[in-house]
Amino acid sequence: MDYEFSIGWMFGGLVVALAGGLIVIFYKQIADGLAGGVSSYEKVKLFGIIAIVLGLLITSNLLPAILTWLVQLMFKI
């Protein structure tokens, strides 16, 4: 698969990374309102960090290449 930069992927990835950043910033309010409080603070922050990393991968348009590699690895294509 050839690498090709795309403006659409860039903006989509920035939106995902921004959402992850907002989750990390407001993790206490999100955990209190949705996830049951203090016991899930770290889980909510972890989900936010994962969203940021995925957003950066989407922004650079590397996510399709990584997913293609994983499918080829799993199914020996």
Steps between C-alpha positions, in 0.01 A plus 500: 500500500642835397495789743279787392434812705136604518347821632183314603693246708697786656192691616327181617806400700529844655137478613563158659819627669317810626221284643760284675668811637171625638443162665841522667436857617150435639549139612369557853170648386457229236579220746266643763217544251532188287734241646431477871748735660844476655560134418497574127706821479803320362293303249346818359844664471632186325215510248578866435869427439410211267271737309782753467739237363239370254423858396867563424519176298188602308639851445816363341293247299703211644203315650397329171859384446519357854163327466601355161821368653309340790250330268782368283678374811192326637372344176833445320388687187 
